[in-house]
């Protein structure tokens, strides 16, 4: 456990140590909160004031999803440029273990960012977050962030054979904003888009939060959390398969360190 915590801390420092405090606050706090405020106002004017609580909570969760699956999704590209990808491949540890050790800091960072977003939402929109079961809501956010980590593992495996995945990351991020239920009710989407929504992480977590906001008991959201857990396991399995396939392809084509 001590070694895992040390690797997680070193991973966090490697990601942000080059930033000064002003830039860090701008990227990790101010910019996400401004995004949350924009989409919350937009959803309130289009969907009605009755959806304000789930809109505030949902956008507080979504502001940290891109940093979770996005940063992790380009992990192998970053490792390739830093010259450590070959060391990861040669390591006796399973690549998923290395990936999870790096991903732990993103999960806790995402939960803290979402919690800060909830505080901002309560102050600016007068949504009484303290009246809702906060621990259950944070649990839903935590489970959803694990699903985003799993999605990041799938995307990072694809990065073994591509040099740029930013367009795909942006498409997924925008799809989550509009399809996962924070700003538009999933039930009101066309059938095809509903299938797309349930193929993304966070959708089931947001549905669980919506039930909690409406006064449901914890037992009622357990099936949704189980579905999210199964979905996460499936993504990790897909990521392992893709990693093995693309790693073998990169080694055969001699493109592991260059693209």
C-alpha positions as CSV (number, residue, x, y, z in Angstrom):
1,X,0.0,0.0,0.0
2,X,2.9,2.4,0.8
3,X,4.4,1.8,-2.6
4,X,1.1,2.3,-4.4
5,X,0.6,5.6,-2.5
6,X,4.1,6.7,-3.4
7,X,3.6,5.9,-7.1
8,X,0.3,7.7,-7.1
9,X,1.9,10.8,-5.5
10,X,4.8,10.8,-8.0
11,X,2.3,10.4,-10.9
12,X,0.4,13.4,-9.6
13,X,3.6,15.5,-9.3
14,X,4.7,14.5,-12.7
15,X,1.4,15.8,-14.2
16,X,1.2,19.1,-12.4
17,X,4.7,20.0,-11.0
18,X,5.5,22.2,-14.1
19,X,2.4,24.4,-13.4
20,X,2.5,27.4,-11.1
21,X,-0.4,27.8,-8.6
22,X,-2.3,30.4,-10.8
23,X,-2.2,28.1,-13.8
24,X,-3.2,25.1,-11.8
25,X,-6.2,26.9,-10.3
26,X,-7.2,28.2,-13.8
27,X,-7.1,24.8,-15.4
28,X,-8.4,22.6,-12.6
29,X,-10.8,24.9,-10.8
30,X,-11.9,28.1,-12.5
31,X,-12.3,26.7,-16.1
32,X,-14.3,23.6,-15.0
33,X,-16.5,25.7,-12.7
34,X,-17.2,28.2,-15.5
35,X,-18.2,25.2,-17.7
36,X,-20.5,23.9,-15.0
37,X,-22.1,27.3,-14.6
38,X,-22.7,27.7,-18.4
39,X,-24.3,24.3,-18.9
40,X,-26.3,24.6,-15.6
41,X,-27.8,27.9,-16.7
42,X,-28.5,26.6,-20.2
43,X,-30.2,23.4,-18.9
44,X,-32.2,25.4,-16.4
45,X,-33.6,27.8,-19.1
46,X,-34.4,24.9,-21.5
47,X,-35.5,22.2,-19.1
48,X,-37.2,24.1,-16.4
49,X,-36.4,25.0,-12.8
50,X,-37.5,21.6,-11.6
51,X,-34.4,20.0,-13.1
52,X,-32.1,22.4,-11.3
53,X,-30.8,20.1,-8.5
54,X,-29.8,17.2,-10.8
55,X,-28.4,19.7,-13.3
56,X,-26.2,21.2,-10.7
57,X,-25.1,17.9,-9.3
58,X,-24.7,16.3,-12.7
59,X,-22.6,19.1,-14.1
60,X,-20.5,19.1,-10.9
61,X,-19.7,15.5,-11.8
62,X,-19.1,16.1,-15.5
63,X,-16.6,18.9,-15.0
64,X,-14.0,16.3,-13.8
65,X,-14.7,13.5,-16.2
66,X,-12.5,14.7,-19.1
67,X,-9.6,15.1,-16.8
68,X,-10.1,11.5,-15.7
69,X,-10.5,9.6,-19.0
70,X,-8.9,12.3,-21.1
71,X,-5.6,12.5,-19.2
72,X,-5.4,8.7,-18.7
73,X,-6.4,8.2,-22.4
74,X,-3.2,9.8,-23.6
75,X,-1.0,8.2,-21.0
76,X,0.9,5.9,-23.4
77,X,1.4,8.8,-25.9
78,X,2.9,10.8,-23.0
79,X,5.0,7.8,-22.0
80,X,6.2,7.4,-25.6
81,X,7.4,11.0,-25.8
82,X,9.1,10.7,-22.4
83,X,10.9,7.5,-23.5
84,X,9.5,5.3,-20.7
85,X,7.0,3.3,-22.8
86,X,9.5,0.5,-23.5
87,X,10.2,0.3,-19.7
88,X,6.5,-0.3,-19.0
89,X,6.4,-3.0,-21.7
90,X,9.5,-4.7,-20.3
91,X,8.2,-4.5,-16.7
92,X,7.2,-7.8,-15.0
93,X,4.1,-6.1,-13.6
94,X,0.9,-6.2,-15.6
95,X,0.3,-3.0,-17.5
96,X,-3.2,-2.7,-15.9
97,X,-1.6,-2.6,-12.4
98,X,0.7,0.2,-13.5
99,X,-2.2,2.0,-15.1
100,X,-4.4,1.8,-12.0
101,X,-1.6,3.0,-9.7
102,X,-1.4,6.1,-11.9
103,X,-5.2,6.4,-12.1
104,X,-5.9,6.5,-8.3
105,X,-4.9,10.2,-8.0
106,X,-7.3,11.1,-10.9
107,X,-10.2,9.5,-9.1
108,X,-9.7,11.3,-5.8
109,X,-8.9,14.5,-7.7
110,X,-12.2,14.1,-9.6
111,X,-14.2,13.5,-6.4
112,X,-12.7,16.6,-4.7
113,X,-13.4,18.7,-7.8
114,X,-17.0,17.5,-8.0
115,X,-17.4,18.3,-4.3
116,X,-16.1,21.8,-4.9
117,X,-18.6,22.1,-7.8
118,X,-21.4,21.1,-5.5
119,X,-20.4,23.9,-3.0
120,X,-20.4,26.4,-5.9
121,X,-23.8,25.2,-7.1
122,X,-25.2,25.6,-3.6
123,X,-23.9,29.1,-3.3
124,X,-24.9,30.4,-6.7
125,X,-28.1,28.5,-7.5
126,X,-29.4,28.2,-3.9
127,X,-29.6,24.4,-4.3
128,X,-29.6,23.0,-0.8
129,X,-27.1,20.2,-1.4
130,X,-26.9,19.6,2.3
131,X,-30.5,18.4,2.3
132,X,-29.6,15.5,0.0
133,X,-27.7,12.3,1.1
134,X,-24.2,13.7,0.3
135,X,-22.3,10.5,1.1
136,X,-24.4,8.4,-1.3
137,X,-24.0,11.1,-4.0
138,X,-20.2,11.0,-3.5
139,X,-20.3,7.2,-3.7
140,X,-22.1,7.5,-7.1
141,X,-19.5,10.0,-8.3
142,X,-16.7,7.7,-7.1
143,X,-18.2,4.7,-9.0
144,X,-18.7,6.8,-12.1
145,X,-15.1,8.0,-12.0
146,X,-13.8,4.5,-11.8
147,X,-15.8,3.8,-15.0
148,X,-14.1,6.8,-16.6
149,X,-10.8,5.4,-15.6
150,X,-11.7,2.1,-17.3
151,X,-12.7,4.1,-20.4
152,X,-9.3,5.8,-20.2
153,X,-7.6,2.4,-20.2
154,X,-9.4,1.5,-23.4
155,X,-8.4,4.8,-25.1
156,X,-4.8,4.5,-23.9
157,X,-4.6,1.0,-25.4
158,X,-5.6,2.5,-28.8
159,X,-2.8,5.1,-28.3
160,X,-0.3,2.3,-28.8
161,X,-0.9,2.5,-32.5
162,X,-1.9,6.2,-33.0
163,X,-0.1,9.4,-32.3
164,X,-3.2,11.7,-31.7
165,X,-6.5,10.8,-30.1
166,X,-7.7,14.3,-29.2
167,X,-10.6,14.3,-31.7
168,X,-12.0,11.1,-30.2
169,X,-11.6,12.5,-26.7
170,X,-13.5,15.7,-27.6
171,X,-16.3,13.7,-29.2
172,X,-16.7,11.5,-26.1
173,X,-16.5,14.5,-23.8
174,X,-19.2,16.5,-25.7
175,X,-21.4,13.3,-25.9
176,X,-21.2,12.9,-22.2
177,X,-22.3,16.6,-21.6
178,X,-25.4,16.2,-23.8
179,X,-26.4,12.6,-23.5
180,X,-25.6,11.4,-20.0
181,X,-28.6,13.0,-18.3
182,X,-27.1,16.0,-16.6
183,X,-28.5,18.6,-19.0
184,X,-31.1,16.6,-21.0
185,X,-33.3,13.9,-19.7
186,X,-32.1,10.6,-21.2
187,X,-35.7,9.4,-21.6
188,X,-36.4,12.4,-23.9
189,X,-33.6,11.5,-26.3
190,X,-34.3,9.6,-29.5
191,X,-33.9,5.8,-29.1
192,X,-30.6,5.6,-31.0
193,X,-29.1,8.3,-28.8
194,X,-30.3,6.5,-25.7
195,X,-28.3,3.5,-26.7
196,X,-25.3,5.8,-27.1
197,X,-25.9,7.3,-23.7
198,X,-25.9,4.0,-22.0
199,X,-22.7,3.1,-23.8
200,X,-21.0,5.9,-22.0
201,X,-19.8,6.1,-18.3
202,X,-21.6,8.4,-15.9
203,X,-25.1,7.8,-17.3
204,X,-26.1,5.2,-14.7
205,X,-24.3,7.2,-12.0
206,X,-26.3,10.3,-12.8
207,X,-29.6,8.3,-12.8
208,X,-28.7,7.1,-9.4
209,X,-28.0,10.6,-8.2
210,X,-31.3,11.8,-9.7
211,X,-33.2,9.2,-7.7
212,X,-31.4,10.3,-4.5
213,X,-32.2,13.9,-5.2
214,X,-35.9,12.9,-5.6
215,X,-35.8,11.3,-2.2
216,X,-35.2,7.6,-3.1
217,X,-33.7,5.2,-0.6
218,X,-30.2,3.9,-1.1
219,X,-31.5,0.4,-1.9
220,X,-33.2,1.7,-5.0
221,X,-29.9,2.9,-6.6
222,X,-28.0,-0.3,-5.8
223,X,-29.0,-2.0,-9.2
224,X,-27.7,1.1,-11.1
225,X,-24.4,1.0,-9.2
226,X,-24.1,-2.7,-9.9
227,X,-24.7,-2.0,-13.6
228,X,-22.0,0.6,-13.5
229,X,-19.6,-1.8,-11.9
230,X,-20.3,-4.5,-14.5
231,X,-19.9,-1.9,-17.2
232,X,-16.5,-0.9,-15.7
233,X,-15.3,-4.5,-15.6
234,X,-16.3,-4.9,-19.3
235,X,-14.3,-1.8,-20.2
236,X,-11.2,-3.0,-18.4
237,X,-11.5,-6.4,-20.1
238,X,-11.8,-4.7,-23.5
239,X,-8.8,-2.5,-22.6
240,X,-6.7,-5.6,-21.7
241,X,-7.6,-7.3,-25.0
242,X,-6.9,-4.1,-27.0
243,X,-3.6,-3.6,-25.2
244,X,-2.4,-7.1,-26.0
245,X,-3.4,-6.8,-29.6
246,X,-2.1,-3.3,-30.3
247,X,1.1,-4.0,-28.3
248,X,1.9,-7.0,-30.4
249,X,1.1,-5.1,-33.5
250,X,3.3,-2.2,-32.5
251,X,6.2,-4.6,-31.7
252,X,5.8,-6.4,-35.1
253,X,5.7,-3.1,-37.0
254,X,8.5,-1.6,-34.9
255,X,6.5,1.4,-34.1
256,X,6.4,1.2,-30.3
257,X,8.6,4.3,-29.7
258,X,7.9,6.2,-32.9
259,X,4.7,7.0,-34.9
